[in-house]
Amino acid sequence: MAKLVNKEAAARIKINRLLEDAGWRFFDDEKGPSNIVLEPNIKITQNDLDALGKNLESVKNGYIDFLLLDKDGKPLIVLEAKSEDKNPLSGKEQARKYARSQNTRFVILSNGNIHYLWDLEQGNPAVIAKFPSPNEISNHYAFKPDVDRIAGEQVGLDYIALVQMPGYAQEAGWKVEAERPAFTEKNKLRFLRRYQQRAIEKLQEEAKKGAMRFLFEMATGTGKTLTSAAIIRLFLKTRNAKRALFLVDRLELEAQADKAFKEYLRNDFTSIVFKEQRDDWRKADIVVTTVQSLMFNDKYRNIFSPTDFDLVISDEAHRSIGGNARAVFEYFVGYKLGLTATPKDYLKRPSDRTVERDPRETERRMMLDTYRTFGCASGEPTFRYSLLDGVKDGFLINPYVLDARTGVTTQLLSDQGFVVTTADENGNELEEAYAGRDFEKRFFAEGTNQAFCKTLLQHGLRDPISGEFGKTIAFAVSQNHAAKIAQILNEMADQLWPGRYQSDFAIQVTSHVADAQKMTVNFANNNLGGHSDFVENYRTSRARVCVTVGMMTTGYDCPDILNLALMRPIFSPSDFVQIKGRGTRKHNFSNEMFEPTKKEALGEVKKTSFRLFDFFANCEYFEERFQYDEELKLPSPSAMPVSTGGEGQTGSTTQSGGPDAYEHFDPDEVVSQVERQIGEEGMRIDREMFRKFEDKARADAKLAELVTQQNWEAATRHVIEEVFDKPSDFFTLEKLRNAAGVDRRISVRELIEKAFGFIPKFKSKAELIEDEFQKFLADQKPEEADRIREMRYFFEAYIRDAHVRAKIDAGHFADLNVNPTFTTRDLKEVPPAWRKRIPEYIKDYVSLNPFL
């Protein structure tokens, strides 16, 4: 009994202290009358408190309710206190009943150690770290969320533009369609894309079902910040949030997000960076901050109440709420949205036998924790829009990969590694093998660094307007390596462009460099080292290359990047996705020309490609060697400890002989260089979604039965009704086509046939057209054998090109003169009889649906 009393007394002491710390009063004092009662209209006396300390659980059949009052003595909160050995949630329903009898909206459930705040009008009890004060809960009481308003709000493509310029549709510049692009650019109007609108619609649908946590998986460059702005507007406009918090994990992203919110929403809502207006943050509708800032000295607990933000958005969620940072995110009650550009499909759960984890396992657990945090324990986000989706829809660009390996890196990447023979103090020969991950940590090769830089400068893309070397990010192994690379690039630049640069062609941007964060912002704003003077009135950065380790990966927005150089091996899939994502954004270079006449003469100068220099076979690793489905195993023990290097570390700097490090002095040259444009099928890392669909299809017993019976109609209907667009996966025909890398429409039946092995692959448009043409030849048997090539060209053009088809069908043959793919001259090469018969045959026997 004594033990039970101790637990009850301990709970009572803790709860009393929490109440008093929050500004609640058991007794009248100079601050005002007491605002805690034990029973309705019965104030607590010291005897009551003493009795509670003796036996908390004996009161009212095992629970005790405190009623917390407002300044007018009316009920505000029901507080149910349990002893330390009881789960506070065990009294949830009784507390609900009591709260309703007192006409209160809020309930606190506590056992002294864990506390829940429950808004009976919104969602479930949420863990809180401290009790809200009378003023805080009174302010929150005035806040009246209504999920029907969220679900019912119409979010059009102009949802942001209407804030920027409410009457834009009535402006003359908008009404004239030909003038719209210039009008939109001049006024910086931002319109949602359809997939961004769909993401918001998904959130509305899930919120209507009662969800309060959402996760968007959207590729780099697909506009997560613009989507966030629209969602913030949705919640603030519908009064489902009185204030929004936007969390980032890096300083440069803080300024970037605040600038965007001001551009998009300033006519309706105010946005601030917390560190810049610490005393005035309550006046803002949107507060932007790094999670590290709030964690420092527990600032989030000391300054903010759990109810201060009703909408919390975490940018790059797997980073900004990783580890201890999750406490900041969980501190606030209300709606939570996570954003990430890093897919987790390729991270498979290891066996329970795996005790020690390699870096991929750490990443897997981090990603899974992120998905669980946002209510996506199944591993599927609320909404997904991949890099492949963006490339297929014309919003993003795939890389042009240059796989360049030197003699040294080729050996480092080989199975045996780079073998070095040395001698110990007794004269005994020692052999040490160095692998790719040892480069610039234990293995030093100045000639190899020279080869990297020479290749980059020889083959890197140039700025399409100024002709100077295109803006570039080079990723080094460590701080020391970054310093070496920057030095080599500057020396080479001085030889190539004498007097043009003063050691500012390449700049080291790492955490040890002063003002490194500001440098990343200046590079994006084309002002790092000042402005280039290659072309007058053209704004681009004087510095052309930023050499970093890991500062310019996640969320860094610099769309005019033309070259990325991987001067280090990468073993993390998410790091690889993030790094190549720095170049995927499109850009119009003529927007940087400030002289109107020259700008008009230039027209649009679009970025259509970017180069990814890969010196350590990273692309090959993730395309061919990385085992996405492999159960993660223990790494082989290293013969010697290997420095981790990386951002914030220098790695081993021992460059003397012996087993700890080796310096290779011989010159090195690129011995293998393969160039490859990544096609519409994308990289393998972006195609895993289709494999997942196939796995799910084959595991569906009902579908397997229908396929066995070859009841394709029923199988198709089953996939549409039971597999497509479900919250667990959100598979759609278009998404799966993109994931499979097919350049045409595919049918649901084809998906099923491919999944169950009836067809080895999806045929391309060209392959399908060739099949259809061969059927045509077999059926029609044209006698003009010498004109088959011309007939085939007409056959293909009629199928592929809707403009050609329309002109042929209308008999407007002369209009073909201005058609770029099939002209009147081409038509004249077709035998006269077949100019009519081929279209008739196609209409009768060829389905055009796959080619539309």
JOQUIBEL-V340673 format. One record per residue. N is the residue number from 1. BURIAL is + if it has 16 or more other ideal C-beta (glycine too) atoms within 10 Angstrom, else -. Layout:
n->{N & N}
burial->{BURIAL & BURIAL}
This chain:
n->{1 & 2 & 3 & 4 & 5 & 6 & 7 & 8 & 9 & 10 & 11 & 12 & 13 & 14 & 15 & 16 & 17 & 18 & 19 & 20 & 21 & 22 & 23 & 24 & 25 & 26 & 27 & 28 & 29 & 30 & 31 & 32 & 33 & 34 & 35 & 36 & 37 & 38 & 39 & 40 & 41 & 42 & 43 & 44 & 45 & 46 & 47 & 48 & 49 & 50 & 51 & 52 & 53 & 54 & 55 & 56 & 57 & 58 & 59 & 60 & 61 & 62 & 63 & 64 & 65 & 66 & 67 & 68 & 69 & 70 & 71 & 72 & 73 & 74 & 75 & 76 & 77 & 78 & 79 & 80 & 81 & 82 & 83 & 84 & 85 & 86 & 87 & 88 & 89 & 90 & 91 & 92 & 93 & 94 & 95 & 96 & 97 & 98 & 99 & 100 & 101 & 102 & 103 & 104 & 105 & 106 & 107 & 108 & 109 & 110 & 111 & 112 & 113 & 114 & 115 & 116 & 117 & 118 & 119 & 120 & 121 & 122 & 123 & 124 & 125 & 126 & 127 & 128 & 129 & 130 & 131 & 132 & 133 & 134 & 135 & 136 & 137 & 138 & 139 & 140 & 141 & 142 & 143 & 144 & 145 & 146 & 147 & 148 & 149 & 150 & 151 & 152 & 153 & 154 & 155 & 156 & 157 & 158 & 159 & 160 & 161 & 162 & 163 & 164 & 165 & 166 & 167 & 168 & 169 & 170 & 171 & 172 & 173 & 174 & 175 & 176 & 177 & 178 & 179 & 180 & 181 & 182 & 183 & 184 & 185 & 186 & 187 & 188 & 189 & 190 & 191 & 192 & 193 & 194 & 195 & 196 & 197 & 198 & 199 & 200 & 201 & 202 & 203 & 204 & 205 & 206 & 207 & 208 & 209 & 210 & 211 & 212 & 213 & 214 & 215 & 216 & 217 & 218 & 219 & 220 & 221 & 222 & 223 & 224 & 225 & 226 & 227 & 228 & 229 & 230 & 231 & 232 & 233 & 234 & 235 & 236 & 237 & 238 & 239 & 240 & 241 & 242 & 243 & 244 & 245 & 246 & 247 & 248 & 249 & 250 & 251 & 252 & 253 & 254 & 255 & 256 & 257 & 258 & 259 & 260 & 261 & 262 & 263 & 264 & 265 & 266 & 267 & 268 & 269 & 270 & 271 & 272 & 273 & 274 & 275 & 276 & 277 & 278 & 279 & 280 & 281 & 282 & 283 & 284 & 285 & 286 & 287 & 288 & 289 & 290 & 291 & 292 & 293 & 294 & 295 & 296 & 297 & 298 & 299 & 300 & 301 & 302 & 303 & 304 & 305 & 306 & 307 & 308 & 309 & 310 & 311 & 312 & 313 & 314 & 315 & 316 & 317 & 318 & 319 & 320 & 321 & 322 & 323 & 324 & 325 & 326 & 327 & 328 & 329 & 330 & 331 & 332 & 333 & 334 & 335 & 336 & 337 & 338 & 339 & 340 & 341 & 342 & 343 & 344 & 345 & 346 & 347 & 348 & 349 & 350 & 351 & 352 & 353 & 354 & 355 & 356 & 357 & 358 & 359 & 360 & 361 & 362 & 363 & 364 & 365 & 366 & 367 & 368 & 369 & 370 & 371 & 372 & 373 & 374 & 375 & 376 & 377 & 378 & 379 & 380 & 381 & 382 & 383 & 384 & 385 & 386 & 387 & 388 & 389 & 390 & 391 & 392 & 393 & 394 & 395 & 396 & 397 & 398 & 399 & 400 & 401 & 402 & 403 & 404 & 405 & 406 & 407 & 408 & 409 & 410 & 411 & 412 & 413 & 414 & 415 & 416 & 417 & 418 & 419 & 420 & 421 & 422 & 423 & 424 & 425 & 426 & 427 & 428 & 429 & 430 & 431 & 432 & 433 & 434 & 435 & 436 & 437 & 438 & 439 & 440 & 441 & 442 & 443 & 444 & 445 & 446 & 447 & 448 & 449 & 450 & 451 & 452 & 453 & 454 & 455 & 456 & 457 & 458 & 459 & 460 & 461 & 462 & 463 & 464 & 465 & 466 & 467 & 468 & 469 & 470 & 471 & 472 & 473 & 474 & 475 & 476 & 477 & 478 & 479 & 480 & 481 & 482 & 483 & 484 & 485 & 486 & 487 & 488 & 489 & 490 & 491 & 492 & 493 & 494 & 495 & 496 & 497 & 498 & 499 & 500 & 501 & 502 & 503 & 504 & 505 & 506 & 507 & 508 & 509 & 510 & 511 & 512 & 513 & 514 & 515 & 516 & 517 & 518 & 519 & 520 & 521 & 522 & 523 & 524 & 525 & 526 & 527 & 528 & 529 & 530 & 531 & 532 & 533 & 534 & 535 & 536 & 537 & 538 & 539 & 540 & 541 & 542 & 543 & 544 & 545 & 546 & 547 & 548 & 549 & 550 & 551 & 552 & 553 & 554 & 555 & 556 & 557 & 558 & 559 & 560 & 561 & 562 & 563 & 564 & 565 & 566 & 567 & 568 & 569 & 570 & 571 & 572 & 573 & 574 & 575 & 576 & 577 & 578 & 579 & 580 & 581 & 582 & 583 & 584 & 585 & 586 & 587 & 588 & 589 & 590 & 591 & 592 & 593 & 594 & 595 & 596 & 597 & 598 & 599 & 600 & 601 & 602 & 603 & 604 & 605 & 606 & 607 & 608 & 609 & 610 & 611 & 612 & 613 & 614 & 615 & 616 & 617 & 618 & 619 & 620 & 621 & 622 & 623 & 624 & 625 & 626 & 627 & 628 & 629 & 630 & 631 & 632 & 633 & 634 & 635 & 636 & 637 & 638 & 639 & 640 & 641 & 642 & 643 & 644 & 645 & 646 & 647 & 648 & 649 & 650 & 651 & 652 & 653 & 654 & 655 & 656 & 657 & 658 & 659 & 660 & 661 & 662 & 663 & 664 & 665 & 666 & 667 & 668 & 669 & 670 & 671 & 672 & 673 & 674 & 675 & 676 & 677 & 678 & 679 & 680 & 681 & 682 & 683 & 684 & 685 & 686 & 687 & 688 & 689 & 690 & 691 & 692 & 693 & 694 & 695 & 696 & 697 & 698 & 699 & 700 & 701 & 702 & 703 & 704 & 705 & 706 & 707 & 708 & 709 & 710 & 711 & 712 & 713 & 714 & 715 & 716 & 717 & 718 & 719 & 720 & 721 & 722 & 723 & 724 & 725 & 726 & 727 & 728 & 729 & 730 & 731 & 732 & 733 & 734 & 735 & 736 & 737 & 738 & 739 & 740 & 741 & 742 & 743 & 744 & 745 & 746 & 747 & 748 & 749 & 750 & 751 & 752 & 753 & 754 & 755 & 756 & 757 & 758 & 759 & 760 & 761 & 762 & 763 & 764 & 765 & 766 & 767 & 768 & 769 & 770 & 771 & 772 & 773 & 774 & 775 & 776 & 777 & 778 & 779 & 780 & 781 & 782 & 783 & 784 & 785 & 786 & 787 & 788 & 789 & 790 & 791 & 792 & 793 & 794 & 795 & 796 & 797 & 798 & 799 & 800 & 801 & 802 & 803 & 804 & 805 & 806 & 807 & 808 & 809 & 810 & 811 & 812 & 813 & 814 & 815 & 816 & 817 & 818 & 819 & 820 & 821 & 822 & 823 & 824 & 825 & 826 & 827 & 828 & 829 & 830 & 831 & 832 & 833 & 834 & 835 & 836 & 837 & 838 & 839 & 840 & 841 & 842 & 843 & 844 & 845 & 846 & 847 & 848 & 849 & 850 & 851 & 852}
burial->{- & - & - & - & + & - & + & + & + & + & + & + & - & + & + & + & - & + & + & - & - & + & - & + & + & + & - & - & - & - & - & - & - & - & + & + & + & + & - & - & - & - & + & + & - & - & - & + & - & - & + & + & + & - & - & + & + & - & + & - & - & - & + & + & + & + & + & + & + & + & - & - & - & - & + & + & + & + & + & + & + & + & + & + & - & + & - & + & + & - & + & + & - & + & + & - & - & + & + & - & - & - & - & + & + & + & + & + & + & + & + & + & - & - & + & + & + & + & + & - & - & + & + & - & + & + & - & + & - & - & + & + & - & + & - & + & + & - & + & + & + & - & + & - & + & - & + & - & - & + & + & - & + & - & + & - & - & + & + & + & + & + & + & + & + & - & - & + & - & - & - & - & - & + & - & - & - & - & - & - & - & - & + & + & - & - & - & - & + & + & + & + & + & - & + & + & + & - & + & + & - & + & + & + & - & + & + & - & - & - & + & + & + & + & + & + & + & + & + & + & + & + & + & + & + & + & + & + & + & + & + & + & + & + & + & + & + & + & - & + & + & + & + & + & + & + & + & + & + & + & + & + & + & + & + & + & + & + & + & + & + & - & + & + & + & - & - & - & + & - & + & + & + & + & - & - & - & - & - & - & + & - & - & + & + & + & + & + & + & + & + & + & + & + & + & - & - & - & + & + & + & - & - & + & + & + & + & + & + & + & + & + & + & + & + & + & + & + & + & + & + & + & - & - & + & + & + & + & + & + & + & + & + & + & + & + & + & + & + & + & + & + & + & + & + & + & + & - & - & + & - & - & - & - & - & - & - & - & - & + & + & - & + & + & - & + & + & + & - & + & + & - & + & + & + & + & - & - & + & + & + & + & + & + & + & + & + & + & + & + & + & + & - & - & + & + & + & + & + & + & + & + & + & + & + & + & + & + & + & - & + & + & + & - & - & - & + & + & - & - & - & - & - & - & - & - & - & - & - & - & - & + & - & + & + & + & + & + & + & + & + & + & + & + & + & - & + & + & + & + & + & + & + & + & + & + & + & - & - & + & + & - & + & + & + & + & - & + & + & + & + & + & + & + & + & + & + & + & + & + & + & + & + & + & + & + & + & + & + & + & - & + & + & - & - & - & - & - & - & - & + & - & - & + & + & + & + & + & + & + & - & - & + & - & - & + & + & - & + & + & + & + & + & + & - & + & + & + & + & - & - & + & - & + & + & - & - & + & - & + & + & + & + & + & + & + & + & + & + & + & + & + & + & + & + & + & + & + & + & + & + & + & + & + & + & + & + & + & + & + & + & - & + & + & + & + & + & + & + & + & + & + & + & + & + & + & + & - & + & + & - & + & + & - & - & - & - & - & + & - & - & + & - & - & + & - & + & - & - & + & + & + & + & + & + & + & + & + & + & + & + & + & + & - & - & + & - & - & - & - & - & + & - & - & - & - & - & - & - & - & - & - & + & - & + & - & + & - & + & - & + & + & - & - & - & - & - & - & - & - & + & + & - & + & - & - & - & + & - & + & - & - & - & - & - & - & - & + & - & - & + & + & + & + & + & + & + & + & + & + & + & + & + & + & - & - & + & - & - & + & - & - & + & - & - & + & + & - & - & - & - & + & - & - & + & + & - & + & + & - & - & - & + & + & - & - & - & - & + & + & + & - & + & - & + & + & + & + & + & + & + & + & - & + & + & + & - & + & - & + & + & + & + & + & + & + & - & - & - & - & - & + & + & - & + & - & - & + & + & - & - & + & + & - & - & + & - & - & - & - & - & - & - & - & - & - & - & - & - & + & + & + & + & + & + & + & + & + & + & + & + & - & - & + & + & - & + & + & - & - & - & - & - & - & - & + & - & - & + & - & - & + & - & - & - & + & + & - & - & + & + & - & - & + & - & - & + & + & + & - & + & + & - & - & - & + & - & - & - & + & + & -}
